[in-house]
Amino acid sequence: MTHNITANWTKRWTFILAATGSAVGLGNIWKFPYITGEYGGGAFVIVYLACILAVGIPVMIAEIMAGRAGRANPVDAMLDLSAQAGASKAWGIVGLGGVVGGLMILMFYSVVAGWALDYSWQSLSGVYQGQSAETIESNFGALTDSFNRQWFWQSLFVVFTGGVIAAGVTRGIGRAVEILMPLLMLFLLGLLIYSWSVGEVDASLSFMFTPDFSKLSTEAVLVALGHAFFTLSLGMGAIMAYGAYMPGEHSIGKTVMLIGALDTGIALVAGMAIFPLVFANSLEPSSGPGLMFVSLPIAFGQMPGGIIFGSVFFILVSIAALSSSISLIEPGVAWLEGHGVHRKVGTMLAAGIGWLGGIACIYSGDFFNALDHITANYILPLGGLMIAIFVGFVLSRDRVKAEVGFENDRNFALWHFALRYIAPLGILVVFLHSIGVI
Ligand code: PHE
């Protein structure tokens, strides 16, 4: 076999941190608050949480299991597993779809990560100190109008991503997240405390947690499902690729619960830190992708020590974006590497495609939005649907049971049921509903 996995994450924590590093990123801190704002708050949050629990968690267990059982990159893992099960080779397409989907995400993701880098730099120079909300708002507009600024930071971010990937799995990815994740959580909590001491806490809590289902559109349900996949890095092989490096004896179920809890917790904390500032400064919760880039600098501009705190915060967000973006190209790079392409060459190729697509996103906001929309709402849920069907129906129950390693039979039965019926039906219903069939 040409695609043996030689590197291995021997410490269980390294796998957890890497998978958490992939899951926690711009999706939690930038995207979750702004789509919650756009789709009306409470009801959206509840549907999103239900999607995480009923669809995301079962699919994540299946993806890690498939990656670990296949012991290879997502394309070859799917090919090997389907061959062993006597199923069609066409299942390899699921892996391939992930490779392409990951690159498509990297294109717009790297632009937003570039904004975070630009903001880290700007914070350091103190531009937000004492500024009005309007000035800070127009500051975000100036960034998104400037091709050069966006291009510079986006390029830098792609170079960082490529650098970590080229350094290899254990050294590059494992180390990068070990220090970052705890630090990021600490800073988010600091921000939460500040925001609660100066912002509109009641208004923001009732916005986020009081559901008004009459405000819930069909599209909102699709977006909530899509975001459950996006935020957990599911449906495109990232978690499968990492799963291939997970030591065989560890329990996948417990690990996934932990990752899911951390990911969801961080998104909720980000929302609870951002919305009190939004309401206190009469910003629009539905103002879109600029939400975090406008509300947080207002806080940093007013709080004592805001220059340092704000800069470090945006640097942490950038690193969180980095630990996610590396998992966007790992499936493609691992696949090329498994077929004799040198890791560095594969990295250059994948990062190069992402970089060029990112430039197109900077040129065209429509292209940016289309990529975001197509990947999160269609490619990832479809990939997840295929994985659920594959692990739920194509692989034999005994094989799956042995691989996944639940200690408890009842938990296994519960998961297997959710994977076979709840997740696929949930995804199908949302799809059919969104295209108006039901
Ligand atoms: N989960 C990441 C985030 O929330 C984004 C991502 C999606 C990473 C898909 C890998 C795969 O930012």
Residues whose N, C-alpha, C, O or C-beta is under 5 A from the ligand:
A	BS01	LIG	S22 A23 V24 G25 L26 G27 N28 F230 T231 L232 S233 L234 A238 S324 S327 L328
